Every structure is written in C-alpha cells, then in structure tokens.
Amino acid sequence: MLEAEEIRARVDAACRASGRPAGSVRIVAVAKFHPAEAVAQALAAGFVDIGENRLQEARAKMRAVSGATWHMIGRLQSNKAALAARLFSWLHSLDRPELVPLIGRAAEGRENPLQVLVEVNLAGEQQKGGCEPEAAAGIIAACGDYPMLKVRGLMTVPPATGDPRPYFRDLRTLLSQLREKFPDFPLDQLSMGMSGDFEAAIAEGATMVRIGTAIFGARQGG
C-alpha cells in the first residue's frame, strides 16, 4: 500500500488550491481486486470509506472486515440491486429509472437512509454506465417516492484519454441546475476523479474522489 499521508497531502493541497479547507473532500479508497487484508490496512491508515465495483467481492470483504463505510461504485445489475441497497451505505451508480423501485423497496428495512448518487455519462460512451444528462432529473424525481433513498448528488467517469476537466465542469454545472429544480433534495456531492486525475477533479468542485491504484498499488487481478 502506498503512503497514506502522501495521498492525503495531495488531496488537501488540491483543496487549498481551489479555495476549500483541507479535509473537505472525502477519499473513497477503491479496493476492487484487492483482498480483505488490504482493506484492513487501509482502515488502519485512516481510509474509512471503501469503494467496490462488484457486489459479491464486496460482500466477502464486509464479512471479514469491520469499521468501514462501504460505497458501491460499479454498475448495478437489476437482479443485484436489492442486495446492494441493503449492504452499502453509499450507491454511486444509480443510472436507470427502473432501478429506483428495486433499491427503494429494499432500503425500507435499513436503519439509515441509503445515500444515492446518480451516475451521468457525459461523453456518451456506450461501454460505460451512466444516464444521459437529460435523464438525471427523472431519476432524482423517482427517488422522491422512497423515504429511505437520500439523493446526494452526481457521479461521473470521464473518458480514459484526453482532458477530463471539461467533463468535471459539465457535471458541476448539471448539479447546479438540478439544485434549482429540486430545492428540497440535499444535492451536495460530486463524486468525480480517480488516481490519475483527482487533483483536476477537486479543482472543478469534487467533494468525493475515488482513488484505487494510488492507495493500494496495482490491482491483483481483472
């Protein structure tokens, strides 16, 4: 595992450069393909927010490790939506209206509301999840029918090549527009930025960054 303090220092420096206080951006340590032992090390280093892409892999780690706040950041399959709604504290990848009743009903038995982000595919990449920007409002509105779903904001994954900052700016602009449309929703989160571009994301307003390789090192599989 790479040096935790170095990652925090870079995140905090990016926060200060964008006029925000150090510690104002949540670091989600993405543990995909890394074992439960690595998650335990991350927790010991102070990374309490753990991101996972695959439900079954995450479920096994949840049984082995305690004390984490778990974030589902991978695309959600309809047949696994209900289980994800029960297991995770945060869902970053709500991208289809048909998922809303599935997670909404499953969340009714939770002790605390499921924190939800709508994933937006700003580049129109067919191989990626995420709704079109115009569809985000409808998904948010549908969540309003389920008291245990708390929509907190938006998530995006920009194209792997090229400058990501225009996509980060577009997501920030879209969130601002949705705040005006849904004044009763706590739309205060932008999940954007990964190991290679999190500083640019913070400069454009990210409140969450999803960092895997820079924390855990190269993935061990997949």
QUIWO-V460591 format. One record per backbone hydrogen bond with DSSP energy under -0.5 kcal/mol. CO is the residue of the C=O (numbers start at 1). NH is the residue of the N-H. Records with the same first field share a line. If there is no record, write none. Layout:
CO->NH, NH
This chain:
3->7
4->8
5->9
6->10
7->11
8->12
9->13
10->14
11->15
12->16
13->17
14->18
15->18, 20
16->19
21->24
26->28, 209
27->29, 49
28->30, 211
29->31, 51
31->34
33->220
35->38, 39
36->40
37->41
38->42
39->43
40->44
41->45
42->47
43->46
46->48
48->50, 69
49->29
50->71
51->31
52->73, 74
54->58
55->59
56->60
57->61
58->62
59->63
60->64
61->65
68->70
69->50
70->89, 90
71->52, 73
72->92, 93
75->77
77->80, 81
78->81
80->84
81->85
82->86
83->86, 87
84->88
89->115
90->72
91->117
93->76, 95
94->119
96->99, 100
97->100, 101
98->102
99->103
100->104
101->105
102->106
103->107
105->108
106->109
107->110
113->115
114->116, 150
115->91
116->152, 153
117->94, 119
118->155
119->131
120->122
121->124
124->126
125->128
131->121
132->135, 136
133->136
135->139
136->140
137->141
138->142
139->143
140->144
141->144
142->145
143->146
145->147
146->149
148->114, 150
149->151
150->116
152->188, 189
153->118
154->191
155->120
164->167, 168
165->169
166->170
167->171
168->172
169->173
170->174
171->175
172->176
173->177
174->178
175->179
176->180
177->181
178->182
182->185
185->187
186->188
189->154
190->192, 207, 208
191->156
193->210
194->197, 198
197->201
198->202
199->203
200->204
201->206
202->205
207->26
208->192
209->28, 211
210->212
211->30
212->215, 216
213->217
215->2
